[in-house]
């Protein structure tokens, strides 16, 4: 199954935290949020990703390319101007020919996707969305359900407990029939209410981990959740450390005692050295951990911590006066090296050919005779060539979508 991630948002509420890149590229524990999303999908067997991009899209395309570096296949659907969640999905229609998954580019959930797919199939549903219980509906859209069917949508209208969408959907290709071409609009406000009214939408209630990083407080919460997942205890094994690194794409583990006091750190390079020397994957971390790491106090100014990166350090655990780990600062380049994706446009006059043998080469007429009459009229054929980060060939025809060509 393909997954479509809507990553074209501006991230206005996060501007104080990240202003030089799209919201989905907000760095968390050394890698962009979008990479956390993609790696989570990968752990559940979803390797075919469509990224719907718009705002500062070159940054996303430059970082991920065709997805090979993180073991997935990425296709880009780019909007010249933002089309909203509904328009973005419609724009990517040519890349989908079967039931597919959709995620918002600022949400993260531990939902078991196979469970969601099974629910979708058992209900013979065409449109299924994941739901979660929340303490307030001021930030999320709330829904009313009857059994497993969604009967009504309420958008961010009240405080208090409610059942809300958690920004993970399964759609059959019929969803495209409900979205007008070139619509710039919202799934939640313009499409979902229509599907609910027609009795076509099912809701899968999930009570596990879900977060939307679109606000500063939820961004900080997600950052802490990720850092907590990097903490292992001294009795854990090298095997478990490697598994965490591989799944998360973060080449660092912090090792603590039972009171979260920092004992040391472990990187992928440390593990490689251990194995090269004949070490065992089931070795306890306490026996190979690096106890001579550079740390900083939680009271140290940001500028002082940043200077430590000048000596080549890639990560700095932040500890309190008791040695308890509070944070980890990661080195990341201030700006992602953005590649160029040029657009070439041209036009050619239309030529009409009358009679002849289908060619105007001289040797043909020397042998067979005949003539060709050509007329150039005041009509033009237009062509646009775009260099694609995903290295795919896409031919779009203005004559009709049936003439579009997608070569993966």
Beta strands, then each sheet from edge to edge (+ up, - down):
strand 1: 3-6
strand 2: 27-28
strand 3: 31-32
strand 4: 48-53
strand 5: 73-78
strand 6: 100-104
strand 7: 107-109
strand 8: 127-134
strand 9: 141-146
strand 10: 149-155
strand 11: 162-171
strand 12: 201-205
strand 13: 210-212
strand 14: 231-233
strand 15: 252-256
strand 16: 262-267
strand 17: 295-297
strand 18: 315-319
strand 19: 325-330
strand 20: 343-354
strand 21: 373-386
strand 22: 393-395
strand 23: 405-407
sheet 1: 5+ 4+ 1+ 6+ 11- 8+ 12+
sheet 2: 2+ 3-
sheet 3: 7+ 13-
sheet 4: 9+ 10-
sheet 5: 14+ 15+ 16-
sheet 6: 17+ 18+ 19-
sheet 7: 20+ 21-
sheet 8: 22+ 23-
end
